[in-house]
Amino acid sequence: VLERIATRTDLHIDFGGGLKSDEDLRIAFESGAAQVTGGTVAVKDPDLFLRWLQSYGPERIILGADVKNGRVAVSGWQEESQEELLPFLERYLAAGVKYVICTEVSRDGLLQGSDVALYQEIRTRFPDLQLIASGGVTTQSELEELAAIGCFGAIVGKAIYEGHIRLQDLYL
């Protein structure tokens, strides 16, 4: 599927989910991913994630930080790790991470708004981080607020499907 999308479109593709080995990463890039996101692997096998970061560079490797109750969630949000979010981010930023997708899992898909205060805290603490906010983004004005606090981007899903945000409004 990734290869079909990559060869039939000009999309810049970030691929994530289930990447656990060098072979998985190689296949993702060979199939057309421009970037990959690693979350669970960064918690469960940090040496492997750091090797990817060194081998492919911070422009191609995104740190996934799914957060639940202030801790990093792993394995498709099924487990809450012992990793606290801010020290986790700090450690990987020191190692060279440039991009982070942070998903507040308790809000994802609920159309109740994103955790702007969390993203503001992250931006204040790590101003050089390219933060991509995710989880609960509901309105165009919320996207503008996330941009105003310095988020590099935002992931919007259900709000588009249900008509709260129109695709044509995203191309300003």
VMD Tcl script that builds the backbone (N, CA, C; Angstrom):
set m [mol new atoms 516]
animate dup $m
set s [atomselect $m all]
$s set {name element resname resid chain x y z} {
  {N N VAL 1 A 0.832 -1.187 0.000}
  {CA C VAL 1 A 0.000 0.000 0.000}
  {C C VAL 1 A 0.878 1.253 0.000}
  {N N LEU 2 A 1.894 1.267 0.854}
  {CA C LEU 2 A 2.794 2.422 0.909}
  {C C LEU 2 A 3.419 2.675 -0.456}
  {N N GLU 3 A 3.902 1.633 -1.087}
  {CA C GLU 3 A 4.551 1.790 -2.390}
  {C C GLU 3 A 3.580 2.307 -3.442}
  {N N ARG 4 A 2.339 1.822 -3.419}
  {CA C ARG 4 A 1.343 2.307 -4.386}
  {C C ARG 4 A 1.059 3.786 -4.189}
  {N N ILE 5 A 0.890 4.205 -2.942}
  {CA C ILE 5 A 0.640 5.623 -2.668}
  {C C ILE 5 A 1.839 6.455 -3.108}
  {N N ALA 6 A 3.033 6.004 -2.765}
  {CA C ALA 6 A 4.245 6.768 -3.082}
  {C C ALA 6 A 4.477 6.892 -4.583}
  {N N THR 7 A 4.187 5.847 -5.334}
  {CA C THR 7 A 4.451 5.895 -6.777}
  {C C THR 7 A 3.334 6.569 -7.560}
  {N N ARG 8 A 2.161 6.691 -6.987}
  {CA C ARG 8 A 1.028 7.287 -7.709}
  {C C ARG 8 A 0.714 8.717 -7.288}
  {N N THR 9 A 1.445 9.230 -6.316}
  {CA C THR 9 A 1.203 10.597 -5.840}
  {C C THR 9 A 2.537 11.309 -5.632}
  {N N ASP 10 A 2.443 12.596 -5.379}
  {CA C ASP 10 A 3.626 13.388 -5.023}
  {C C ASP 10 A 3.644 13.682 -3.531}
  {N N LEU 11 A 2.910 12.891 -2.758}
  {CA C LEU 11 A 2.820 13.141 -1.320}
  {C C LEU 11 A 4.153 12.893 -0.617}
  {N N HIS 12 A 4.405 13.693 0.397}
  {CA C HIS 12 A 5.537 13.491 1.308}
  {C C HIS 12 A 5.001 12.570 2.401}
  {N N ILE 13 A 5.470 11.344 2.448}
  {CA C ILE 13 A 4.874 10.335 3.320}
  {C C ILE 13 A 5.724 10.095 4.556}
  {N N ASP 14 A 5.076 10.216 5.717}
  {CA C ASP 14 A 5.650 9.798 6.996}
  {C C ASP 14 A 4.978 8.476 7.328}
  {N N PHE 15 A 5.770 7.433 7.471}
  {CA C PHE 15 A 5.237 6.103 7.742}
  {C C PHE 15 A 5.561 5.712 9.173}
  {N N GLY 16 A 4.588 5.205 9.881}
  {CA C GLY 16 A 4.830 4.775 11.251}
  {C C GLY 16 A 3.890 3.664 11.658}
  {N N GLY 17 A 4.266 2.995 12.719}
  {CA C GLY 17 A 3.445 1.919 13.259}
  {C C GLY 17 A 4.090 0.572 13.040}
  {N N GLY 18 A 4.555 -0.048 14.101}
  {CA C GLY 18 A 5.072 -1.405 14.022}
  {C C GLY 18 A 6.495 -1.551 13.534}
  {N N LEU 19 A 7.219 -0.463 13.378}
  {CA C LEU 19 A 8.613 -0.558 12.944}
  {C C LEU 19 A 9.469 -1.057 14.105}
  {N N LYS 20 A 10.052 -2.244 13.933}
  {CA C LYS 20 A 10.780 -2.872 15.040}
  {C C LYS 20 A 12.181 -3.322 14.682}
  {N N SER 21 A 12.548 -3.221 13.401}
  {CA C SER 21 A 13.847 -3.755 12.991}
  {C C SER 21 A 14.441 -2.913 11.866}
  {N N ASP 22 A 15.732 -3.122 11.629}
  {CA C ASP 22 A 16.392 -2.458 10.502}
  {C C ASP 22 A 15.708 -2.835 9.193}
  {N N GLU 23 A 15.288 -4.079 9.081}
  {CA C GLU 23 A 14.616 -4.543 7.869}
  {C C GLU 23 A 13.291 -3.807 7.668}
  {N N ASP 24 A 12.521 -3.618 8.727}
  {CA C ASP 24 A 11.264 -2.862 8.628}
  {C C ASP 24 A 11.529 -1.456 8.100}
  {N N LEU 25 A 12.557 -0.828 8.630}
  {CA C LEU 25 A 12.891 0.536 8.230}
  {C C LEU 25 A 13.338 0.574 6.771}
  {N N ARG 26 A 14.185 -0.359 6.387}
  {CA C ARG 26 A 14.652 -0.425 4.999}
  {C C ARG 26 A 13.480 -0.571 4.036}
  {N N ILE 27 A 12.549 -1.452 4.356}
  {CA C ILE 27 A 11.384 -1.668 3.498}
  {C C ILE 27 A 10.541 -0.397 3.413}
  {N N ALA 28 A 10.335 0.281 4.532}
  {CA C ALA 28 A 9.539 1.516 4.526}
  {C C ALA 28 A 10.168 2.561 3.611}
  {N N PHE 29 A 11.471 2.764 3.725}
  {CA C PHE 29 A 12.134 3.759 2.877}
  {C C PHE 29 A 12.155 3.321 1.416}
  {N N GLU 30 A 12.440 2.059 1.157}
  {CA C GLU 30 A 12.459 1.572 -0.228}
  {C C GLU 30 A 11.075 1.611 -0.860}
  {N N SER 31 A 10.043 1.552 -0.037}
  {CA C SER 31 A 8.669 1.591 -0.545}
  {C C SER 31 A 8.165 3.011 -0.752}
  {N N GLY 32 A 8.966 4.007 -0.391}
  {CA C GLY 32 A 8.593 5.381 -0.703}
  {C C GLY 32 A 8.380 6.323 0.454}
  {N N ALA 33 A 8.565 5.869 1.680}
  {CA C ALA 33 A 8.424 6.787 2.815}
  {C C ALA 33 A 9.539 7.826 2.762}
  {N N ALA 34 A 9.177 9.078 2.984}
  {CA C ALA 34 A 10.173 10.149 3.079}
  {C C ALA 34 A 10.719 10.223 4.500}
  {N N GLN 35 A 9.847 9.925 5.455}
  {CA C GLN 35 A 10.200 9.918 6.869}
  {C C GLN 35 A 9.515 8.722 7.514}
  {N N VAL 36 A 10.051 8.300 8.652}
  {CA C VAL 36 A 9.390 7.267 9.446}
  {C C VAL 36 A 9.291 7.757 10.881}
  {N N THR 37 A 8.260 7.282 11.558}
  {CA C THR 37 A 8.062 7.627 12.964}
  {C C THR 37 A 8.234 6.377 13.807}
  {N N GLY 38 A 9.070 6.497 14.818}
  {CA C GLY 38 A 9.279 5.411 15.768}
  {C C GLY 38 A 8.890 5.869 17.155}
  {N N GLY 39 A 7.989 5.141 17.775}
  {CA C GLY 39 A 7.554 5.470 19.127}
  {C C GLY 39 A 7.876 4.351 20.095}
  {N N THR 40 A 7.180 3.240 19.943}
  {CA C THR 40 A 7.401 2.098 20.829}
  {C C THR 40 A 8.861 1.667 20.801}
  {N N VAL 41 A 9.458 1.642 19.617}
  {CA C VAL 41 A 10.859 1.231 19.505}
  {C C VAL 41 A 11.774 2.168 20.288}
  {N N ALA 42 A 11.428 3.451 20.369}
  {CA C ALA 42 A 12.257 4.407 21.113}
  {C C ALA 42 A 12.215 4.141 22.611}
  {N N VAL 43 A 11.118 3.528 23.070}
  {CA C VAL 43 A 10.994 3.170 24.488}
  {C C VAL 43 A 11.593 1.794 24.747}
  {N N LYS 44 A 11.230 0.825 23.917}
  {CA C LYS 44 A 11.612 -0.565 24.177}
  {C C LYS 44 A 12.995 -0.950 23.668}
  {N N ASP 45 A 13.482 -0.242 22.658}
  {CA C ASP 45 A 14.807 -0.542 22.109}
  {C C ASP 45 A 15.503 0.766 21.724}
  {N N PRO 46 A 15.841 1.581 22.722}
  {CA C PRO 46 A 16.412 2.900 22.433}
  {C C PRO 46 A 17.709 2.846 21.627}
  {N N ASP 47 A 18.516 1.809 21.798}
  {CA C ASP 47 A 19.754 1.713 21.021}
  {C C ASP 47 A 19.456 1.596 19.531}
  {N N LEU 48 A 18.436 0.821 19.183}
  {CA C LEU 48 A 18.041 0.676 17.784}
  {C C LEU 48 A 17.539 2.004 17.240}
  {N N PHE 49 A 16.686 2.695 17.986}
  {CA C PHE 49 A 16.171 3.991 17.534}
  {C C PHE 49 A 17.323 4.980 17.322}
  {N N LEU 50 A 18.264 5.013 18.245}
  {CA C LEU 50 A 19.407 5.930 18.123}
  {C C LEU 50 A 20.279 5.571 16.922}
  {N N ARG 51 A 20.405 4.286 16.642}
  {CA C ARG 51 A 21.157 3.864 15.458}
  {C C ARG 51 A 20.468 4.353 14.187}
  {N N TRP 52 A 19.128 4.255 14.146}
  {CA C TRP 52 A 18.380 4.770 12.995}
  {C C TRP 52 A 18.608 6.267 12.845}
  {N N LEU 53 A 18.558 6.968 13.961}
  {CA C LEU 53 A 18.745 8.419 13.950}
  {C C LEU 53 A 20.125 8.768 13.383}
  {N N GLN 54 A 21.147 8.035 13.793}
  {CA C GLN 54 A 22.504 8.279 13.290}
  {C C GLN 54 A 22.643 7.880 11.823}
  {N N SER 55 A 22.046 6.771 11.434}
  {CA C SER 55 A 22.198 6.259 10.069}
  {C C SER 55 A 21.425 7.071 9.043}
  {N N TYR 56 A 20.206 7.459 9.381}
  {CA C TYR 56 A 19.331 8.120 8.413}
  {C C TYR 56 A 19.216 9.622 8.628}
  {N N GLY 57 A 19.567 10.093 9.818}
  {CA C GLY 57 A 19.543 11.519 10.112}
  {C C GLY 57 A 18.223 11.998 10.686}
  {N N PRO 58 A 18.273 13.141 11.374}
  {CA C PRO 58 A 17.082 13.666 12.046}
  {C C PRO 58 A 16.012 14.196 11.097}
  {N N GLU 59 A 16.334 14.383 9.833}
  {CA C GLU 59 A 15.324 14.825 8.863}
  {C C GLU 59 A 14.408 13.673 8.446}
  {N N ARG 60 A 14.864 12.440 8.632}
  {CA C ARG 60 A 14.086 11.285 8.171}
  {C C ARG 60 A 13.478 10.463 9.299}
  {N N ILE 61 A 13.970 10.656 10.524}
  {CA C ILE 61 A 13.485 9.872 11.660}
  {C C ILE 61 A 12.725 10.794 12.609}
  {N N ILE 62 A 11.452 10.508 12.795}
  {CA C ILE 62 A 10.585 11.276 13.690}
  {C C ILE 62 A 10.377 10.463 14.962}
  {N N LEU 63 A 10.462 11.133 16.094}
  {CA C LEU 63 A 10.166 10.480 17.368}
  {C C LEU 63 A 8.666 10.552 17.613}
  {N N GLY 64 A 8.045 9.404 17.825}
  {CA C GLY 64 A 6.635 9.359 18.195}
  {C C GLY 64 A 6.515 9.318 19.703}
  {N N ALA 65 A 5.764 10.257 20.251}
  {CA C ALA 65 A 5.580 10.312 21.706}
  {C C ALA 65 A 4.086 10.355 21.990}
  {N N ASP 66 A 3.498 9.178 22.101}
  {CA C ASP 66 A 2.086 9.069 22.460}
  {C C ASP 66 A 2.007 9.169 23.971}
  {N N VAL 67 A 1.220 10.107 24.471}
  {CA C VAL 67 A 1.231 10.373 25.907}
  {C C VAL 67 A -0.127 10.074 26.533}
  {N N LYS 68 A -0.048 9.433 27.692}
  {CA C LYS 68 A -1.237 9.067 28.456}
  {C C LYS 68 A -0.877 9.230 29.928}
  {N N ASN 69 A -1.615 10.082 30.619}
  {CA C ASN 69 A -1.341 10.344 32.042}
  {C C ASN 69 A 0.098 10.794 32.289}
  {N N GLY 70 A 0.639 11.584 31.363}
  {CA C GLY 70 A 1.985 12.121 31.518}
  {C C GLY 70 A 3.103 11.160 31.180}
  {N N ARG 71 A 2.746 9.940 30.788}
  {CA C ARG 71 A 3.752 8.930 30.450}
  {C C ARG 71 A 3.609 8.533 28.981}
  {N N VAL 72 A 4.691 8.018 28.436}
  {CA C VAL 72 A 4.692 7.599 27.043}
  {C C VAL 72 A 3.980 6.254 26.927}
  {N N ALA 73 A 2.972 6.204 26.071}
  {CA C ALA 73 A 2.226 4.971 25.810}
  {C C ALA 73 A 2.889 4.236 24.642}
  {N N VAL 74 A 2.840 2.917 24.679}
  {CA C VAL 74 A 3.489 2.100 23.647}
  {C C VAL 74 A 2.549 0.997 23.173}
  {N N SER 75 A 3.000 0.315 22.135}
  {CA C SER 75 A 2.276 -0.846 21.592}
  {C C SER 75 A 0.848 -0.491 21.212}
  {N N GLY 76 A 0.733 0.545 20.374}
  {CA C GLY 76 A -0.596 0.954 19.924}
  {C C GLY 76 A -1.470 1.455 21.056}
  {N N TRP 77 A -0.844 2.118 22.020}
  {CA C TRP 77 A -1.513 2.720 23.177}
  {C C TRP 77 A -2.030 1.683 24.164}
  {N N GLN 78 A -1.643 0.425 23.998}
  {CA C GLN 78 A -2.129 -0.630 24.883}
  {C C GLN 78 A -1.398 -0.659 26.220}
  {N N GLU 79 A -0.180 -0.125 26.238}
  {CA C GLU 79 A 0.618 -0.137 27.467}
  {C C GLU 79 A 1.080 1.274 27.793}
  {N N GLU 80 A 1.128 1.562 29.076}
  {CA C GLU 80 A 1.688 2.831 29.543}
  {C C GLU 80 A 3.073 2.514 30.095}
  {N N SER 81 A 4.099 3.095 29.486}
  {CA C SER 81 A 5.466 2.824 29.937}
  {C C SER 81 A 5.766 3.601 31.215}
  {N N GLN 82 A 6.950 3.396 31.743}
  {CA C GLN 82 A 7.400 4.159 32.910}
  {C C GLN 82 A 8.056 5.475 32.502}
  {N N GLU 83 A 8.185 5.697 31.192}
  {CA C GLU 83 A 8.838 6.902 30.677}
  {C C GLU 83 A 7.935 8.120 30.846}
  {N N GLU 84 A 8.391 9.108 31.600}
  {CA C GLU 84 A 7.667 10.374 31.687}
  {C C GLU 84 A 7.978 11.182 30.432}
  {N N LEU 85 A 6.967 11.878 29.917}
  {CA C LEU 85 A 7.075 12.524 28.614}
  {C C LEU 85 A 8.240 13.508 28.511}
  {N N LEU 86 A 8.316 14.486 29.384}
  {CA C LEU 86 A 9.315 15.544 29.213}
  {C C LEU 86 A 10.756 15.043 29.314}
  {N N PRO 87 A 11.105 14.198 30.283}
  {CA C PRO 87 A 12.467 13.644 30.276}
  {C C PRO 87 A 12.751 12.778 29.039}
  {N N PHE 88 A 11.736 12.071 28.559}
  {CA C PHE 88 A 11.859 11.260 27.343}
  {C C PHE 88 A 12.219 12.157 26.160}
  {N N LEU 89 A 11.478 13.248 26.005}
  {CA C LEU 89 A 11.766 14.186 24.921}
  {C C LEU 89 A 13.155 14.793 25.080}
  {N N GLU 90 A 13.477 15.198 26.289}
  {CA C GLU 90 A 14.771 15.837 26.542}
  {C C GLU 90 A 15.934 14.915 26.164}
  {N N ARG 91 A 15.820 13.651 26.527}
  {CA C ARG 91 A 16.876 12.685 26.231}
  {C C ARG 91 A 17.072 12.531 24.721}
  {N N TYR 92 A 15.974 12.417 23.987}
  {CA C TYR 92 A 16.098 12.218 22.544}
  {C C TYR 92 A 16.478 13.500 21.810}
  {N N LEU 93 A 16.069 14.640 22.313}
  {CA C LEU 93 A 16.524 15.896 21.711}
  {C C LEU 93 A 18.031 16.042 21.868}
  {N N ALA 94 A 18.548 15.665 23.024}
  {CA C ALA 94 A 19.997 15.714 23.255}
  {C C ALA 94 A 20.737 14.767 22.309}
  {N N ALA 95 A 20.053 13.712 21.867}
  {CA C ALA 95 A 20.658 12.739 20.949}
  {C C ALA 95 A 20.527 13.157 19.487}
  {N N GLY 96 A 19.808 14.257 19.228}
  {CA C GLY 96 A 19.724 14.764 17.864}
  {C C GLY 96 A 18.364 14.748 17.212}
  {N N VAL 97 A 17.335 14.276 17.896}
  {CA C VAL 97 A 15.992 14.289 17.318}
  {C C VAL 97 A 15.586 15.728 17.009}
  {N N LYS 98 A 14.959 15.905 15.859}
  {CA C LYS 98 A 14.492 17.231 15.443}
  {C C LYS 98 A 12.968 17.302 15.413}
  {N N TYR 99 A 12.322 16.224 14.985}
  {CA C TYR 99 A 10.865 16.184 14.829}
  {C C TYR 99 A 10.242 15.230 15.839}
  {N N VAL 100 A 9.125 15.667 16.429}
  {CA C VAL 100 A 8.365 14.826 17.354}
  {C C VAL 100 A 6.887 14.947 17.017}
  {N N ILE 101 A 6.228 13.808 16.895}
  {CA C ILE 101 A 4.764 13.781 16.840}
  {C C ILE 101 A 4.310 13.398 18.236}
  {N N CYS 102 A 3.584 14.297 18.874}
  {CA C CYS 102 A 3.087 14.046 20.229}
  {C C CYS 102 A 1.571 13.907 20.172}
  {N N THR 103 A 1.084 12.729 20.500}
  {CA C THR 103 A -0.346 12.449 20.501}
  {C C THR 103 A -0.835 12.297 21.927}
  {N N GLU 104 A -1.802 13.108 22.301}
  {CA C GLU 104 A -2.454 12.978 23.612}
  {C C GLU 104 A -3.561 11.955 23.400}
  {N N VAL 105 A -3.296 10.704 23.767}
  {CA C VAL 105 A -4.163 9.602 23.364}
  {C C VAL 105 A -5.553 9.661 23.980}
  {N N SER 106 A -5.694 10.283 25.130}
  {CA C SER 106 A -7.017 10.339 25.757}
  {C C SER 106 A -7.969 11.255 24.993}
  {N N ARG 107 A -7.440 12.067 24.076}
  {CA C ARG 107 A -8.275 12.990 23.310}
  {C C ARG 107 A -8.449 12.568 21.856}
  {N N ASP 108 A -7.636 11.636 21.405}
  {CA C ASP 108 A -7.619 11.286 19.989}
  {C C ASP 108 A -8.969 10.747 19.529}
  {N N GLY 109 A -9.475 11.331 18.458}
  {CA C GLY 109 A -10.719 10.881 17.854}
  {C C GLY 109 A -11.986 11.290 18.567}
  {N N LEU 110 A -11.889 12.112 19.604}
  {CA C LEU 110 A -13.074 12.471 20.390}
  {C C LEU 110 A -13.666 13.829 20.034}
  {N N LEU 111 A -12.950 14.608 19.223}
  {CA C LEU 111 A -13.420 15.945 18.827}
  {C C LEU 111 A -13.712 16.835 20.032}
  {N N GLN 112 A -12.850 16.748 21.041}
  {CA C GLN 112 A -13.022 17.571 22.242}
  {C C GLN 112 A -11.901 18.589 22.389}
  {N N GLY 113 A -11.116 18.762 21.350}
  {CA C GLY 113 A -10.012 19.709 21.398}
  {C C GLY 113 A -8.726 19.046 21.837}
  {N N SER 114 A -7.626 19.610 21.367}
  {CA C SER 114 A -6.315 19.065 21.724}
  {C C SER 114 A -5.828 19.676 23.029}
  {N N ASP 115 A -4.775 19.110 23.555}
  {CA C ASP 115 A -4.202 19.575 24.817}
  {C C ASP 115 A -3.204 20.698 24.521}
  {N N VAL 116 A -3.737 21.874 24.211}
  {CA C VAL 116 A -2.900 23.016 23.841}
  {C C VAL 116 A -1.915 23.348 24.959}
  {N N ALA 117 A -2.337 23.221 26.207}
  {CA C ALA 117 A -1.443 23.521 27.337}
  {C C ALA 117 A -0.230 22.587 27.332}
  {N N LEU 118 A -0.428 21.321 27.016}
  {CA C LEU 118 A 0.687 20.380 26.934}
  {C C LEU 118 A 1.647 20.794 25.829}
  {N N TYR 119 A 1.105 21.121 24.658}
  {CA C TYR 119 A 1.954 21.493 23.536}
  {C C TYR 119 A 2.678 22.804 23.814}
  {N N GLN 120 A 2.023 23.721 24.510}
  {CA C GLN 120 A 2.674 24.974 24.899}
  {C C GLN 120 A 3.834 24.695 25.856}
  {N N GLU 121 A 3.619 23.796 26.803}
  {CA C GLU 121 A 4.685 23.434 27.740}
  {C C GLU 121 A 5.881 22.829 27.002}
  {N N ILE 122 A 5.606 21.953 26.051}
  {CA C ILE 122 A 6.682 21.337 25.273}
  {C C ILE 122 A 7.426 22.398 24.465}
  {N N ARG 123 A 6.686 23.280 23.808}
  {CA C ARG 123 A 7.313 24.332 22.989}
  {C C ARG 123 A 8.149 25.275 23.854}
  {N N THR 124 A 7.666 25.594 25.047}
  {CA C THR 124 A 8.409 26.484 25.939}
  {C C THR 124 A 9.703 25.822 26.406}
  {N N ARG 125 A 9.601 24.573 26.758}
  {CA C ARG 125 A 10.770 23.854 27.282}
  {C C ARG 125 A 11.779 23.495 26.187}
  {N N PHE 126 A 11.269 23.213 24.990}
  {CA C PHE 126 A 12.133 22.779 23.885}
  {C C PHE 126 A 11.848 23.628 22.639}
  {N N PRO 127 A 12.273 24.879 22.630}
  {CA C PRO 127 A 11.895 25.793 21.547}
  {C C PRO 127 A 12.436 25.403 20.170}
  {N N ASP 128 A 13.497 24.611 20.095}
  {CA C ASP 128 A 14.051 24.217 18.798}
  {C C ASP 128 A 13.379 22.979 18.209}
  {N N LEU 129 A 12.549 22.330 18.981}
  {CA C LEU 129 A 11.862 21.119 18.547}
  {C C LEU 129 A 10.807 21.440 17.491}
  {N N GLN 130 A 10.757 20.623 16.461}
  {CA C GLN 130 A 9.701 20.721 15.453}
  {C C GLN 130 A 8.556 19.812 15.928}
  {N N LEU 131 A 7.608 20.402 16.633}
  {CA C LEU 131 A 6.529 19.650 17.286}
  {C C LEU 131 A 5.311 19.545 16.389}
  {N N ILE 132 A 4.840 18.325 16.222}
  {CA C ILE 132 A 3.616 18.048 15.477}
  {C C ILE 132 A 2.589 17.569 16.487}
  {N N ALA 133 A 1.542 18.380 16.672}
  {CA C ALA 133 A 0.504 18.090 17.662}
  {C C ALA 133 A -0.508 17.107 17.083}
  {N N SER 134 A -0.985 16.213 17.927}
  {CA C SER 134 A -1.939 15.206 17.487}
  {C C SER 134 A -2.848 14.822 18.648}
  {N N GLY 135 A -4.082 14.496 18.301}
  {CA C GLY 135 A -5.022 14.037 19.314}
  {C C GLY 135 A -6.053 15.079 19.662}
  {N N GLY 136 A -7.218 14.962 19.067}
  {CA C GLY 136 A -8.340 15.813 19.442}
  {C C GLY 136 A -8.493 17.107 18.681}
  {N N VAL 137 A -7.618 17.394 17.720}
  {CA C VAL 137 A -7.730 18.650 16.967}
  {C C VAL 137 A -9.106 18.702 16.309}
  {N N THR 138 A -9.845 19.796 16.566}
  {CA C THR 138 A -11.260 19.835 16.193}
  {C C THR 138 A -11.656 20.993 15.286}
  {N N THR 139 A -11.024 22.155 15.427}
  {CA C THR 139 A -11.475 23.344 14.687}
  {C C THR 139 A -10.315 24.047 13.985}
  {N N GLN 140 A -10.679 24.867 13.009}
  {CA C GLN 140 A -9.695 25.687 12.308}
  {C C GLN 140 A -9.023 26.655 13.281}
  {N N SER 141 A -9.800 27.235 14.190}
  {CA C SER 141 A -9.210 28.183 15.147}
  {C C SER 141 A -8.214 27.480 16.073}
  {N N GLU 142 A -8.462 26.238 16.373}
  {CA C GLU 142 A -7.515 25.472 17.184}
  {C C GLU 142 A -6.201 25.259 16.426}
  {N N LEU 143 A -6.297 24.997 15.131}
  {CA C LEU 143 A -5.084 24.881 14.317}
  {C C LEU 143 A -4.300 26.189 14.326}
  {N N GLU 144 A -5.019 27.294 14.254}
  {CA C GLU 144 A -4.367 28.605 14.298}
  {C C GLU 144 A -3.699 28.830 15.652}
  {N N GLU 145 A -4.338 28.375 16.724}
  {CA C GLU 145 A -3.755 28.497 18.061}
  {C C GLU 145 A -2.486 27.644 18.176}
  {N N LEU 146 A -2.525 26.438 17.636}
  {CA C LEU 146 A -1.340 25.575 17.658}
  {C C LEU 146 A -0.199 26.206 16.855}
  {N N ALA 147 A -0.533 26.818 15.733}
  {CA C ALA 147 A 0.491 27.518 14.943}
  {C C ALA 147 A 1.052 28.702 15.723}
  {N N ALA 148 A 0.190 29.419 16.424}
  {CA C ALA 148 A 0.619 30.604 17.178}
  {C C ALA 148 A 1.589 30.258 18.307}
  {N N ILE 149 A 1.452 29.071 18.887}
  {CA C ILE 149 A 2.384 28.687 19.963}
  {C C ILE 149 A 3.657 28.054 19.405}
  {N N GLY 150 A 3.705 27.915 18.080}
  {CA C GLY 150 A 4.933 27.449 17.448}
  {C C GLY 150 A 4.970 25.999 17.029}
  {N N CYS 151 A 3.823 25.336 16.998}
  {CA C CYS 151 A 3.818 23.954 16.511}
  {C C CYS 151 A 4.203 23.935 15.034}
  {N N PHE 152 A 5.030 22.998 14.663}
  {CA C PHE 152 A 5.462 22.824 13.283}
  {C C PHE 152 A 4.304 22.325 12.417}
  {N N GLY 153 A 3.438 21.518 13.018}
  {CA C GLY 153 A 2.313 20.956 12.294}
  {C C GLY 153 A 1.315 20.348 13.252}
  {N N ALA 154 A 0.243 19.820 12.675}
  {CA C ALA 154 A -0.790 19.144 13.466}
  {C C ALA 154 A -1.372 18.027 12.617}
  {N N ILE 155 A -1.781 16.975 13.276}
  {CA C ILE 155 A -2.445 15.867 12.598}
  {C C ILE 155 A -3.932 16.012 12.842}
  {N N VAL 156 A -4.672 16.042 11.748}
  {CA C VAL 156 A -6.122 16.205 11.816}
  {C C VAL 156 A -6.750 15.014 11.111}
  {N N GLY 157 A -7.681 14.359 11.760}
  {CA C GLY 157 A -8.337 13.207 11.164}
  {C C GLY 157 A -9.840 13.333 11.203}
  {N N LYS 158 A -10.409 12.940 12.317}
  {CA C LYS 158 A -11.861 12.877 12.454}
  {C C LYS 158 A -12.538 14.220 12.187}
  {N N ALA 159 A -11.882 15.314 12.546}
  {CA C ALA 159 A -12.469 16.644 12.325}
  {C C ALA 159 A -12.696 16.906 10.841}
  {N N ILE 160 A -11.851 16.347 9.989}
  {CA C ILE 160 A -12.055 16.481 8.545}
  {C C ILE 160 A -13.178 15.556 8.096}
  {N N TYR 161 A -13.130 14.308 8.546}
  {CA C TYR 161 A -14.146 13.336 8.134}
  {C C TYR 161 A -15.547 13.786 8.506}
  {N N GLU 162 A -15.671 14.448 9.641}
  {CA C GLU 162 A -16.993 14.854 10.122}
  {C C GLU 162 A -17.337 16.304 9.789}
  {N N GLY 163 A -16.507 16.967 8.989}
  {CA C GLY 163 A -16.838 18.292 8.482}
  {C C GLY 163 A -16.575 19.464 9.413}
  {N N HIS 164 A -15.853 19.255 10.500}
  {CA C HIS 164 A -15.534 20.367 11.405}
  {C C HIS 164 A -14.432 21.251 10.824}
  {N N ILE 165 A -13.554 20.646 10.049}
  {CA C ILE 165 A -12.489 21.358 9.349}
  {C C ILE 165 A -12.574 20.940 7.887}
  {N N ARG 166 A -12.556 21.942 7.002}
  {CA C ARG 166 A -12.626 21.653 5.569}
  {C C ARG 166 A -11.216 21.658 4.985}
  {N N LEU 167 A -10.945 20.686 4.136}
  {CA C LEU 167 A -9.623 20.598 3.526}
  {C C LEU 167 A -9.232 21.890 2.826}
  {N N GLN 168 A -10.171 22.495 2.111}
  {CA C GLN 168 A -9.833 23.712 1.375}
  {C C GLN 168 A -9.435 24.856 2.310}
  {N N ASP 169 A -9.869 24.819 3.564}
  {CA C ASP 169 A -9.488 25.863 4.518}
  {C C ASP 169 A -8.063 25.675 5.041}
  {N N LEU 170 A -7.504 24.510 4.820}
  {CA C LEU 170 A -6.149 24.248 5.292}
  {C C LEU 170 A -5.095 24.827 4.358}
  {N N TYR 171 A -5.491 25.171 3.161}
  {CA C TYR 171 A -4.558 25.715 2.171}
  {C C TYR 171 A -4.722 27.217 2.088}
  {N N LEU 172 A -4.233 27.908 3.096}
  {CA C LEU 172 A -4.360 29.366 3.149}
  {C C LEU 172 A -3.230 30.047 2.427}
}
mol reanalyze $m
mol bondsrecalc $m
mol representation Tube
mol addrep $m
